[in-house]
Amino acid sequence: MKRLTSLLLFALLPWMGCKEENQIYKNIIDDFPQGEWLPDRTLSFEFEVDNAETAYNCFILLRHAYGFRETTIPLDGLLITPSGEEQPFSTVVAVREGEEYLSSCMGDLCDLEMILTNLSPVEQGTYKISLSQERQLAGILSIGLRVETKEN
């Protein structure tokens, strides 16, 4: 029953997720040799904001292998605004609660999405976000960033 629920949830995700017209950016980094994100690797994303009168949500997209052992992934981030202002932030990606994954798993692949940060107020121009962490994480298949307009 649990697998059937996960399968149905996975099948419905395209309709439950963001509306494509709200998405302004999506990039997936999937070059993790041996499925490991090493602590000396910083991931960088760069995107354009054309409308300074809109608020935005930035989502982290995590794909990991079923059997991923970590319960959480503490992340350090740096947001650089178009004017060059640096805004450091930290967050914790919750992957499991007890033995239960918070990700949507299908077979050996598990996908997790969560809000990383909000942009409001915003400047028009190029934003940069970098993410780093301090563990040797085995079982990471990809990390991505999606930016969408925030619905009121």
Secondary structure, 3 states (H helix, E strand, C coil): CHHHHHHHHHHHHHHHCCCHHHEEEEEEECCCHHHEECCCCCEEEEEEECCCCCCEEEEEEEEEECCCCCCEEEEEEEEECCCCCEEEEEEEEECEECCEECCEEECCEEEEEEEEEEECCCCCEEEEEEEECCCCEECEEEEEEEEEECCC
